[in-house]
Amino acid sequence: MTFGFAPPTTTSSTIATGGASRHSRLLEADEWTAAGIPLLRNPREIVSGLHSRHSPVPSTAVIAVLGPEERLVASASFVQRAGSADGWEYRNALLARLRRVLPHDLRRRTPVRTAVLLYCRDGDERWTEEDGAWMWGLRDACTLHGLRCGAYITLTQGGWQVLGEGRGGRRPSADSRPLRIGEIVPDPTPLPLRSGGGAAEVLRRTAAR
């Protein structure tokens, strides 16, 4: 896998709107890694299944809820076109879709279902402020819906990756054709690791454990 930092995409708009609080509504890559997000046992199966069901294109978010044994309980996809990366807006969008597809679990003492987010976007696989805002939004939406916060997965032209886990592959990608449900195409070549920003070492250590 390749990790690192892409140039900020929202700096100018944040300054122009005085969005200091907006900037705080995101999680850095190392913060996400340190949060103890549960690992997916078979991330490629989850990614392939969601890609087949929703055929995401860039700017498409797919929110999925997994039950025991990583069984898919519900999922929804939508296109989010925001002028800047704002975790609060993303949280509201995710929460609205969660409320449409399944009842909340707020009465439970401990969450039994896990929400994961697949986001298809342009650019490469490196962490961006937009990713950080989606992470913040996913975590907050899970809390408000009584779910456990699960993996954040990006889908780009280069393939897919689970941020913070060091796992990914070249198929499916943002421009690959959707497969039939259950169809698997061999993906023997993992994406290479590449040094990047300050969080890269943290992510490598996590992947090595």
C-alpha positions as CSV (number, residue, x, y, z in Angstrom):
1,M,0.0,0.0,0.0
2,T,1.0,3.6,-0.5
3,F,0.6,6.2,2.2
4,G,1.4,9.8,2.5
5,F,-0.1,13.2,2.3
6,A,-1.5,15.0,-0.7
7,P,-1.5,18.8,-0.9
8,P,-4.4,20.3,1.0
9,T,-7.4,20.8,-1.2
10,T,-9.5,23.0,1.0
11,T,-7.1,25.6,2.5
12,S,-8.1,28.5,0.3
13,S,-11.8,28.0,0.8
14,T,-11.4,27.5,4.5
15,I,-9.5,30.8,4.9
16,A,-12.0,32.6,2.7
17,T,-14.9,31.6,4.8
18,G,-13.2,31.9,8.1
19,G,-13.7,28.2,8.6
20,A,-11.3,27.5,11.5
21,S,-14.0,25.3,13.2
22,R,-14.6,23.5,9.9
23,H,-11.0,22.7,9.7
24,S,-11.2,21.1,13.1
25,R,-14.0,18.7,12.0
26,L,-11.6,16.3,10.4
27,L,-9.3,13.5,11.6
28,E,-5.6,13.3,10.7
29,A,-4.5,9.9,9.4
30,D,-2.5,9.2,12.6
31,E,-5.6,10.1,14.7
32,W,-7.7,7.6,12.8
33,T,-5.0,4.9,13.2
34,A,-4.8,5.5,16.9
35,A,-8.6,5.3,17.3
36,G,-8.6,1.6,17.3
37,I,-11.0,1.1,14.4
38,P,-11.8,-2.6,14.2
39,L,-10.1,-4.5,11.3
40,L,-12.1,-6.1,8.5
41,R,-11.4,-9.8,8.2
42,N,-12.0,-9.7,4.4
43,P,-11.9,-6.2,3.2
44,R,-11.6,-7.1,-0.5
45,E,-14.9,-9.1,-0.3
46,I,-16.6,-6.1,1.3
47,V,-15.2,-3.6,-1.3
48,S,-16.1,-5.9,-4.2
49,G,-19.6,-6.4,-2.9
50,L,-20.3,-2.7,-2.4
51,H,-18.7,-1.9,-5.8
52,S,-21.0,-4.5,-7.5
53,R,-24.1,-3.2,-5.7
54,H,-23.6,0.6,-6.1
55,S,-21.2,1.1,-9.1
56,P,-19.6,4.1,-7.4
57,V,-18.1,6.9,-9.5
58,P,-15.9,9.8,-8.2
59,S,-17.7,11.8,-5.4
60,T,-19.9,8.8,-4.5
61,A,-20.0,7.7,-0.9
62,V,-21.3,4.2,0.0
63,I,-22.3,3.7,3.7
64,A,-22.7,0.1,4.7
65,V,-23.8,-1.6,8.0
66,L,-22.3,-4.9,8.9
67,G,-23.7,-7.4,11.3
68,P,-22.0,-10.4,13.0
69,E,-19.6,-12.3,10.7
70,E,-19.4,-9.2,8.6
71,R,-22.8,-9.9,7.0
72,L,-24.1,-6.9,5.1
73,V,-27.3,-5.6,6.8
74,A,-27.9,-2.5,4.8
75,S,-26.2,0.0,2.5
76,A,-26.9,3.2,0.7
77,S,-25.0,5.4,-1.8
78,F,-25.1,9.0,-2.7
79,V,-23.1,11.7,-4.4
80,Q,-21.8,14.4,-2.1
81,R,-20.6,17.6,-3.9
82,A,-19.4,20.0,-1.2
83,G,-17.4,23.2,-1.8
84,S,-15.0,22.2,1.0
85,A,-14.2,19.3,3.2
86,D,-16.6,19.7,6.2
87,G,-17.0,16.8,8.6
88,W,-20.3,18.2,9.9
89,E,-21.9,18.2,6.5
90,Y,-20.6,14.7,5.8
91,R,-21.9,13.5,9.2
92,N,-25.4,14.9,8.4
93,A,-25.4,13.3,5.0
94,L,-24.3,9.9,6.4
95,L,-26.8,10.0,9.2
96,A,-29.7,10.8,6.9
97,R,-28.9,7.7,4.8
98,L,-28.5,5.5,7.9
99,R,-31.9,6.6,9.2
100,R,-33.5,5.7,5.9
101,V,-32.1,2.1,5.7
102,L,-32.3,0.8,9.3
103,P,-33.5,1.8,12.8
104,H,-31.0,3.1,15.3
105,D,-29.3,1.0,18.0
106,L,-29.2,3.7,20.6
107,R,-31.0,1.5,23.2
108,R,-28.2,-1.0,23.2
109,R,-25.5,-0.6,25.8
110,T,-22.9,-1.8,23.4
111,P,-23.0,-1.5,19.6
112,V,-23.5,-4.8,17.8
113,R,-23.4,-3.5,14.2
114,T,-20.6,-1.7,12.5
115,A,-20.8,1.0,9.8
116,V,-18.1,1.2,7.1
117,L,-17.7,3.9,4.5
118,L,-16.4,3.5,1.0
119,Y,-15.6,6.8,-0.8
120,C,-14.8,6.9,-4.5
121,R,-12.8,10.0,-5.4
122,D,-10.3,11.5,-7.8
123,G,-6.6,11.7,-7.0
124,D,-4.2,9.1,-5.7
125,E,-4.4,7.0,-2.6
126,R,-2.7,9.5,-0.2
127,W,-4.7,10.9,2.7
128,T,-6.4,14.3,2.0
129,E,-8.4,16.7,4.1
130,E,-11.5,15.4,2.4
131,D,-10.7,11.9,3.7
132,G,-10.2,13.4,7.2
133,A,-13.6,15.1,7.0
134,W,-15.3,11.8,6.0
135,M,-13.6,10.0,8.9
136,W,-14.9,12.6,11.3
137,G,-18.3,12.4,9.8
138,L,-18.4,8.6,9.9
139,R,-17.3,8.5,13.5
140,D,-19.9,11.0,14.6
141,A,-22.7,9.5,12.6
142,C,-22.0,6.1,14.1
143,T,-22.2,7.6,17.6
144,L,-25.6,9.2,16.9
145,H,-27.0,6.1,15.3
146,G,-25.8,3.6,18.0
147,L,-23.3,1.9,15.7
148,R,-19.6,0.9,16.0
149,C,-17.4,3.0,13.8
150,G,-15.7,0.8,11.2
151,A,-13.3,1.1,8.3
152,Y,-12.9,4.0,6.0
153,I,-12.1,2.9,2.5
154,T,-11.1,5.0,-0.5
155,L,-11.6,3.9,-4.1
156,T,-9.4,5.7,-6.7
157,Q,-8.2,5.0,-10.2
158,G,-5.2,3.2,-8.7
159,G,-7.4,0.8,-6.7
160,W,-8.8,0.6,-3.2
161,Q,-7.3,0.9,0.3
162,V,-8.4,0.7,3.9
163,L,-6.9,3.8,5.5
164,G,-5.0,2.9,8.7
165,E,-4.7,-0.8,8.0
166,G,-2.2,-1.0,5.2
167,R,-4.4,-3.2,3.1
168,G,-5.6,-2.6,-0.4
169,G,-5.6,-3.8,-4.0
170,R,-5.8,-2.7,-7.6
171,R,-9.3,-4.1,-8.3
172,P,-11.9,-2.8,-8.1
173,S,-10.9,0.7,-8.9
174,A,-12.8,3.9,-9.6
175,D,-12.9,3.1,-13.3
176,S,-13.3,-0.7,-13.3
177,R,-16.5,-2.4,-14.4
178,P,-18.8,-3.6,-11.6
179,L,-18.7,-7.4,-11.2
180,R,-21.7,-9.6,-10.6
181,I,-22.4,-10.2,-6.9
182,G,-20.1,-12.9,-5.7
183,E,-17.8,-12.7,-8.8
184,I,-14.1,-12.5,-7.8
185,V,-11.3,-11.5,-10.1
186,P,-7.8,-12.4,-8.9
187,D,-5.7,-9.5,-7.7
188,P,-2.2,-10.9,-7.1
189,T,-0.3,-7.6,-7.1
190,P,-0.8,-5.4,-4.0
191,L,-0.2,-1.7,-4.1
192,P,3.4,-0.8,-3.1
193,L,4.2,1.1,0.1
194,R,5.7,4.5,-0.4
195,S,7.0,6.9,2.2
196,G,5.0,10.1,2.6
197,G,4.0,12.3,5.6
198,G,4.3,12.0,9.3
199,A,1.5,9.4,9.5
200,A,3.1,7.0,7.1
201,E,5.3,5.3,9.7
202,V,2.3,4.9,12.1
203,L,0.3,3.3,9.3
204,R,3.2,0.9,8.4
205,R,3.6,-0.2,12.0
206,T,-0.2,-0.8,12.2
207,A,0.0,-2.9,9.0
208,A,3.0,-4.9,10.3
209,R,1.2,-6.0,13.5
